[in-house]
Amino acid sequence: MTSLNPSKSSSIKYTLYASYLAAIIVLMDLTSINIALPTVSRYFGLTMEQVSWLLMISMLSASSFALIAGKIIEVWGAKRVLIIGFFIFMIGTLSCFFTRNFEFLLFIRFFQGLGESLLYVVGPAFIRQSVAKDKQQSSYGIWMACTGIGIALGPVLGGFLISNMTWSWVFLINLPLSIIGLFIMLKVKWPQKLRAEFHKTDFLGAIYSFLFLACFIYGLNMINRFGYSSPYILFAIAGSLLFLFLFIRREKVFSNPIFDLTLFSNRNFSLTAFGFFLYFVVNVGSRFLRPFYFENDRMLSTETSGLLMMVSPVFMILVSPLAQKLSGKITPKSLCILGNLLLTMSMFMFAFWNSETPLWSIILAMTLLGVGMGLYYPTSSFVGM
């Protein structure tokens, strides 16, 4: 087998470094903003429902844009995509820091979600396309570890900045990292030509996907405000079903779909996708509520709240490498079941938290969650791929 020339090998190495940093940035952004929500809620005088959009708006644009982001990477190459993603994050973090208008803050977060999508998708895509097959699993393992580092650092750094500065400083966490990412990519001298197939990309399918998610999330978020029978809710749910139908029909007939629906004919992929959906609904939903419990009910400082939020990702980082070793002795199915059982136990404990819950019980629940994540995420990802 012919070895890579030094120039290309160096470019792959630096691009991998930048994609690892990108994974840290994206997860650190989400978790640091999460820890800031109670403080932002008090500053603007918003309800929990209203302030939740600060987190959801970027996740909405990121998840909607993720489908087309993969195609952009294929056409433009990882170097251009990473540079654009880091630049969007730089502009977004600076803009969020200076604004004091919540509506404009939401607009910036939506824009930032586009960069978030590019930075998060590029890692797995680049590893699959450019890294040697015998090194792909280890590279993906490092990338997964970097997501855990981002989840762990976000709450503690965010809590420290909010407790010692102001809430707006939490947005600057990723500014130096984005600058470092741009500096790394300047070292990549990998000439890549734009492919001509960009005009064949299914932009209409991406729009249908975005509108489906937007209507669905809006409808769920506003149920408590308007009620199940409200015309606003019924219209939003009907719109989401309509755009989902249009998206599926478009992907079935388009020659170059942004999402290959035939993947669901693979049993492992379909079960993994459904499992991840359920896991994230439960885990991310409870993660959103925890800072409000720590600060509003237990009257803990934001810094202490950040430290408690750090417990789960730390255990996830520690357990994830063990999951790969255990997979040789225990079947992946058993590891996934065990991970789900630990998640169930932690959520059961969360459900009974109150102002009198002892600290050891809180830490135990967060530990069980972290161990469950460490077992489930890498094992399920490996099975699905």
Salt bridges, closest charged atoms under 4 A:
ASP29 OD1 - ARG109 NH1 3.07
GLU197 OE1 - ARG195 NE 3.29
ASP202 OD1 - ARG250 NE 2.76
GLU295 OE1 - ARG42 NH2 3.44
